[in-house]
Amino acid sequence: MKKLIAGTILMAASSSAFAVAPGGPGCGWGNMLFEGDSGPVHFLATTTNGTSGNKTFGMTSGTNGCSLDGKLTYGGKSMIGSIMDEFSQDVAMGQGDALNAVAVMMGVAPEDRQTFAEVTHQNFKVIFPSENVTADQVMNSLEKVMKADPRLSKYVS
């Protein structure tokens, strides 16, 4: 049941996410075919890239105008912002579905999730210094706490 709830939270939070993969939006045969065009033709370029799998191949092989440089970015609202109350309660308790969902979102391996729960619980006042803390502030504090922990530092850059 907990996995179902965590999965639902992640799916709902990511449904409006728009990630830009290394290689960016100019990658794939569709972008090559319709280069310089604008408007509804973007749909055709995207469809061409998606149906033939050439953008995936290009990102894997570094061809088709795709670059493997750079980091993935996220242009949507922070997932933590959408579950802030649940997350803060779970951090305060040291366990819970929202805490686990954030660990999954941050790429924490299953064998390190108990450490993640313990470290965040021990640093509750650092992560949530006030009632008016923003999601961005929570993320920044969470990353600092994780960087300071030898086992969790590998999950943040």
Secondary structure, DSSP 4 states (H G I P E B T S, - for coil): -HHHHHHHHHHHHHTT--EE-TTGGG-SHHHHHTTT--TTHHHHHHHHHHHH-HHHHHHHHT-TT----S--EE-S--HHHHTHHHHHHHHHHT--HHHHHHHHHTT--GGGHHHHHHHHHHTHHHH--STT--HHHHHHHHHHHHHHSTTTGGG--
